[in-house]
């Protein structure tokens, strides 16, 4: 797709957001499964359902411009999800991993807020009042999710991670060896 006009860029951004949301729809259940804190896991599952609605809204806006939702893969979201996936697999204490998952999720939220904000501005400039309104709704929901994650981190998860004490070096090596052995045995 050539980007010759602001409308071309607007459609391009909508398709990029659509790709991002669809990648996130697949990633959030994995993050929910990796989270050991029940509230965090529930928040990821709830956001997965909300993300499906975000994708539907993007389809609706694109359809109103007689455009398909198909487009190139959002590489930014792909990278953010890869970071989150790496954190989910990290050999870490549960509380520390959960804190890292929140960090990864908040980077995703901020990325989405930025993308939706740009698309909303393009919609406003192009006179797409309905598109701008729909995009504003999604921005508000993404912001609310970010605030919910911050509250969860501040009130529970980060505090629990902070309380963990690092064992002396000899014990740390032994603990790591024991954890490795347990993982091999339990598969």
N, C-alpha and C positions, 0 to 999 in steps of 0.2 A: 504494500500500500504506500503510495506516494503521499507525502505530507505537504500539500501545496497551500492549504487554507487552515484557518483555525478550526473549522468544522472537521477537517481530516484529522487534526490532532485530537480533537474531542472524541471522535469515534475510536481512534487508536487508543486513547487512554481508557475509554470504557471497556474495550476488548482486553486490554492489559489487566484492568481490575477484575474482569470476569475470569481470566486465567488465574489470577492470584487467588480469588475466592474459591475456585474449584480445587486448586492445589491445597488450600487450607482445609476444605471440607474433608479431604483424605487424611490430612496430617493431624487434625485435632483429636480424633479418636485414639490415635497412637499416643499423643501427649497425655490424654486422660488416663490411658492405661499405665503409662510410665509414672504418673503422679501417685505418690503414696498417701498424701493428705486427701481425705474424702472431699473436703470442700473445694480443693483445687481441681480434683478430678471432675466433680460436678460442674464447676465453672467452665472447664474445657468442653464438656459434653453440651452444656447449655449454649455455649458460643458456637459450637458446630451446627446446631439447629438454626441459630440466628444467621450464620454464614450462608446457609442454604437460601434463606430469604433474601440476603444481600445479592446473591447470584441471580435470583429470579427478578429482582428489581432492575439489575443491569440488563437482563434480557428484555425486559419491558421497555426500557429507554432505547435500547438499540433497535428494537422492533418499531418503535415510533418514528425512527429515522430510516426505516426500511433497510436496516443493516442486520447481518447475522452476528451472532456472538462469537463465532469462530475467529481466531487470530493466533498470533505467535504466543509461545509460552512466556509468561512473566518470569524473567530471569532473576529479578530482585527477590521475589517471593521464593523462588526455588532455592536461592542462597540462604534466606532466612530460615526456611524450613529445614534445610540441611544442618544448619547450626543447632536448631531445636532438637533434631533427631540425634545429633551427636551428644547433646546434653542428656537426652533421655537414656542413652546407652552408657553414659559416664560411670565409671566405678567410683561411686561417692556415697556418703551417708544419705539416707532418704531425705532428711530435712534439707541438706545442702543441694541435692539434686532438684528437689521441689523449688527451692529458691532460684536455681538456675533456669528451670523451666518457666518460671514467672518472668524472669529477665528476657528469655527468648520470646515469650509470648508478647511481652510489652513492646519489643522491637517490631514485631509483626503489626501490632495495633498502630504504632506511630507511623509505620510505612503506609498502612492503609489510610490513615487519617490524612496524610500528606497527599496521597493519590486521589482520594475522594475530594479533597479540598480544591485541588487543581481542576478536576473535572467539573465540579460545581461552578467554579469561576468561569470556565469556558461556557458552560450551559447558560449562565447569566448573561454573558457577553453576546451569546448567539440568540438570545431571546427564548431559550427553551426553559420556560418557567416551571413546567411540570418536572422535567429532568432535574432542574436545580433543586426543587423541593424534595424530590425523592433522594437525591444525593445528600442533601442536608440531613434528612432523617437517618441515613446510614452513618454519616459522620457523627451524629449525636450518639448513636448506638455503639459505635466503635470507641468513642470517648468514654461512655459509661462502662464498657468492658475494661478499658484501661484503668479507670478509677477503682473498679471492683478488684482487679488484680493487685493494685497498689494497696488497697485496704487489707486484703488477704495477706499480702506479704508483710505489711507493717504490724498487723495484729496477731499473727500466728507464725507463719512459716519462717520469716527471717529471724524472728526471736528464738525459735527453736534451733535454727541452724547456728545462731550465735552462741548458744549455750553449750554446744559440743566442744569438747576439749580434745586437742590432739595428743595422742599417747606419746610417751617417750620413744625415741628412735628404735630401740630394740623391740619394744612392744608393737610399734607400728609395722615393722617388718614381719613380725610373727602374725599380727592381725591380718596383714595382707596375704600372707601365705595360707593362713587358715581360711580366709574368704575364698581364695583361689581354689583350694582343695574342696571346700563346700560346693562351690559352683560346678566343679568337675563331677562331683559325686551326684549332685541333684540335677545336673544337666540343665 
